[in-house]
Amino acid sequence: MIGAKCYRLQYRIGRARYVVSYHDGRKRHADGSPFYDLRIFANNRVCTQFVRALQADGYRETGARVSA
């Protein structure tokens, strides 16, 4: 079963400034729940480039942006 490609952008999670969790629509845990990959950035410019690359690959943002 293939789901939708999605990502979520989060700010200030612990000591990390920018966190992007993304799901490619295929990876699953043993119990069948989606497995989200994680990228951590200290620089907003690099984070924005990564998000734009995800969007170009067909990923869509899910939920609201979260800041702690």
C-alpha positions in Angstrom: 0.0 0.0 0.0 1.4 3.4 -1.0 0.4 6.5 0.8 0.9 10.2 0.0 4.3 11.9 0.1 4.1 14.4 3.0 6.3 16.5 5.2 6.0 18.6 8.4 8.2 21.5 9.3 8.9 22.2 13.0 10.8 24.9 14.7 12.9 24.9 17.9 12.5 21.2 19.0 15.0 20.9 21.8 18.3 22.4 20.7 17.4 21.9 17.0 16.4 25.0 15.2 14.6 23.5 12.2 13.3 20.0 11.9 11.7 18.5 8.8 10.0 15.1 9.2 8.9 13.5 5.9 7.2 10.3 4.7 7.8 8.9 1.2 4.5 7.1 1.1 6.1 3.6 1.3 8.2 3.1 4.5 6.3 1.4 7.3 7.0 0.3 10.9 6.4 -3.4 11.8 2.9 -2.5 13.1 2.0 -0.8 9.7 2.2 2.8 10.8 4.1 5.2 8.5 7.8 5.7 9.1 8.9 9.3 9.0 12.5 10.2 8.1 13.9 13.2 9.9 16.3 16.0 8.9 17.7 18.6 11.4 19.0 22.0 10.2 20.7 24.9 12.0 20.5 27.2 8.9 17.2 28.4 7.6 18.5 28.8 4.0 19.6 25.2 3.8 16.3 24.1 5.4 14.3 26.1 2.8 16.3 24.5 0.0 15.6 21.0 1.3 11.8 21.8 1.6 11.8 23.1 -1.9 13.5 19.9 -3.2 10.8 17.9 -1.3 8.0 19.9 -2.9 9.6 19.5 -6.4 9.6 15.7 -5.8 5.8 15.8 -5.1 5.7 16.1 -1.2 2.9 18.1 0.3 2.9 19.8 3.7 0.6 18.3 6.3 -0.7 20.0 9.4 0.3 23.3 10.9 3.9 24.3 11.5 4.8 23.6 15.0 7.1 25.6 17.3 7.8 24.6 20.9 
